[in-house]
Amino acid sequence: MKKQLLIAAVAATMTSAAMADISITGGAKVNYLNTENGSGNAALSTNAINHDVDFTIKGQNGDTAVTMTVATTAASTSSADTTAGLNVEDTYLTTKVGDIAIKTGTWMTGDDMLNTTSRAEGKFEASTSFSGVKVTYTDTQDSNATVKLATTLSDVAVSYERGTVSDTYTLDTTVAGFGISYKLRALDAATSDKDSLMLTKEFNGVTATYAQANADTSAVLAGDSWLGDYEGAGDATLVGGDDVSGFGAAMSVAGNTIQVKSITVDATSGNDTDFTKFYVTRPLAGGATFEAIYTDKDVAGSTENDSKILDLELAVKF
């Protein structure tokens, strides 16, 4: 009997040790959207309820880890997720070989004011540091290789990334209380450059922001960061040379985070578009968050493409 108890105790200890290297995180949200379209639009008013659930499983053994994200997705004709339902998204392995960090698999790139986030399969990334300079080599199965150098000089974070078809320069710093972020993506093709600038400053508890993204005549902006999802501006998606700019303010009031943004798409041809957005975000009991977003879209010279959208979201993370 004593031997059986000892074996059970050892087995329980081994199971606990193994499970300690497995973590599960994720979240869920439900959105109610009410859209009021402008006069002349066949669909004057629409309602929709959307659900989104995702969870990430990570298993780790020493310096090596495997991460997989599974999420609900809607059917799409513009991405790899062509069927609705529960789909595997990010799947990658990370490890270290000496001082070199390795990451390989499929994962999302970060979005900015120039390009939306995207996912590519067959990616490989290796990074290390030399004398305060971080060097990152990235490649994909499409042979879109890049080499990035990043460092900090006198409180100014700078980076340079050389790609097969473009060079990217970034600068982030603070001057007299103003946060300054600048990015330039210069493509080999003529008139295909684009850049972005963001300035932030806090005044008596109010954080003010100005942002702009500019594109040459052959470059097309596509971003979903601070400026928001503006690709459907006017009566068509953005074209080469369209620029975007905006002002915003955010503050905390009675436990709520309140934001207002005014975004303008300056079209090289066709109609300019103005977006006015109001955000109210409030944490709830149990780790949940409620957010209400009201968007007023005004297309110059057009009433059919105007719209007013109310988005109510209940979200939770674990």
ABEGO torsion letter per residue (X at the ends): XAAAAAAAAAAAAAAAAAAAABBBBEBBBBBBBBBBBBBGBABABBBBBBBBBBBBBBBBBEABBBBBBBBBBBBBAABABABBEBBBBBBBBBBBBEABBBBBEBBBBBBBAABBBBBBBGBBBBBBBBGGBBBBBBBBAAGBBBBBBBBBBGGBBBBBBBBAABBBBBBBBBBGGBBBBBBBBBBABBGABBBBBBBBBBBGGBBBBBBBBBBBAABBBBBABAAEBAAABEABBBBBGBBBBBBBBBBBBGGBBBBBBBBBBBBABEBBBBBBBBBBBBBBBGGBBBBBBBBBBBBBGBAAABBBBBBBBBBBBX
